[in-house]
Amino acid sequence: MKSRWLTGALRFASTCAFGVVLQSGASAAASLRGDVFVVDPGHGTKFPDGTPLNVGAVGPGGLQEEQVALEVGEDLAALLRAAGAKVVLTRSHAVPFRIATDKRLDNRARAALANRLGATAFVAIHCDSSLEPSAHGTSIFWLRPNSVSLANAVRARLRPLDLGEAAFHARDLAVTSEARVPAVLVELGFVSNRHDAALLAAPAFQKREAQALFNAIADTFAR
Ligand SMILES: [Zn+2]
């Protein structure tokens, strides 16, 4: 009886410790060291002459998907780097636009980069849009079985943000079909929905989305 109680107590203690690790940048720093992540803020692609090729959705209030994706992508990259990981952004504050002549090929190239680097995972960040203003919530897509754990972790970590869930299923997209490494595409919410858009536009909420994605990555890959 005594040893069983002790085992239970130890298990409880280690569960608590794990919870602390996820909250603490210092502890997490060791755990993602050596990992490489490709973070892909969706859209933001121009033709070589500077005209838009892939701008993404724009909400009725003017909120741009490509800008929200870039902010959350940069926030996520900062969290991953603070945890010791290497991060490659497919576009960034420094280079906010990609140059291409074909949207689908450009999207495939983003995931191909993750394959080439042998990345631990590829995370594509988007926002949704619908002609139906009441459509709202997050969506998570993946394709290959090696991505299911990450997809489940992202789902669990986004749930407390209370946006609701629009979709969660395997889906053959340019990035999910190209990626051979674990890969998810996350829609952070709908720019076309008034409630979602107000949250998505707020830097503090963008940071909460990034933190949720980081926690999901740490849940899945941290050692
Ligand atoms: Zn998109």
Residues whose N, C-alpha, C, O or C-beta is under 5 A from the ligand:
A	BS01	ZN	G42 G56 H126 C127
